[in-house]
Amino acid sequence: MRDHDKNAYLLGFASTQQKLPEREQPLPIDLTRVQTPLLGLMVDAGTDLSGSLAADRRVRILPLTIQWPGKTVLDRGTAEIRTVSRQLSHERIRTAEVSAPSVQALSYRMHPNLALNFDRLLLLATHPALIQASQSVLRMLHEHEDEISLLRRERQLDPHYAADVVDTRSLLSGPALLVRLLLGTPECLLGDLSALARRATELAQHTEVWLAPGHPGDLALTLGRLDQPELSPWVQGCSPRLTQIMYRYPVLCCRAGRFDLVSRTNKWKTAAASVIEAAAQAIAADQLHSPAIQISYDGSLRELREWPEMQRLKQLAAERAVKLHVTHMSLGGRVWASAGSLSLALLRKRG
C-alpha cells in the first residue's frame, strides 16, 4: 500500500471510531434503579463492535491480553488500540496470541465502578474454543463481593449485584450482532437478567458467522496453537497443503457454535463475495430470524461499500427492511481470523 493510500485509510478508520476512556468511569447514580435495575452487556475486545455501539452507556468491553515476542498489550477495544493495529503487518499479527486478562488487571481498570454503574451484568462470551475471558470477570466480582455490597448500600442501591454469562458460541461479528439485538429488548430495558440470558441463549442458536480469511495460513497457525478439536474444520480448511495451492482461499462458517468449511476458491475477493452472497440469499429466501446483518472487515470500509456485491446486498436489504451494520475488525479478531479478513453474522430461521 502506498503511503498516501495508507494515510487515507487510517484517517478513514479513525473517523468511524469514538474515543473510550481507559478505565471504567463512574456514572451518576439514578435512584430509580431501585425499582428498575440497570442492566449492562459486556463483550470481550475480540468482538467487532463499532465505536458508536461500544460508546453506549449500557455496553462494556472486557479487555484481552495480546502478546507478541517481547511485548504485551492490554487490548481495551479503544479507538487508539484499533488504529495502531491497522499498521501491523500480517506477519506481526501472525506471531500474536490472545489470552484472558488477569483478575488483578480487571480489578484495577474496572472495579469498583463497574459494580456501581450496573445492577445486573450479562457477559456475552466468545466461543470457548477461542477464549474463556468471562471467568476473569466473575472471579473479580466474587473476590470483591463484600466490598461491592457495602459500596452499593452507601449509594442507596440494592446491595445485591448479579452477573451471568451466556456462551454466544460465535466470534467476531457474531457477539456484536447479538449486542445490537438485545439492547432494545424489553428484558434489557426492565433489567430482567434471567429473561435476557434466556433470550440471548435462544438467539445464539440461530447465529451464523461467515468468514473469508485474508491469510488462511495465518489462521491455521493461530487457531492450531489452541489445540481445540472444535476448531479442526477451520484449521484443516486453511492449512497450506499441496492440494490447496490453486484454491487456497476458503469460505468458513460457524453455525450455532459448529465450525465448518463451506467452499474453496483461488481468489480472496471471490471468497469474500461468497460470504456477502450468503447473506443476500438468506434475505431473498426470507430466512432471517432477525432483520439485521453485521459485517466486519479488516480493510477500507469505504472501498467495501463500493463493491458491486455490497451494493446489491444494500439494495436488497433496503427492500426487505433489513439493517446492515458495517464496522472494522478488532485487534483480537485480526489475530484469530488473520489480517485482511471479512466476517459476516446473521441469525437464520431454523428448518
Order of alpha helices (4+ residues) and beta strands (2+ residues): alpha-beta-alpha-beta-beta-beta-alpha-alpha-beta-alpha-alpha-beta-alpha-alpha-beta-alpha-alpha-alpha-beta-alpha-alpha-beta-beta-alpha-beta-alpha-alpha-beta-alpha-beta
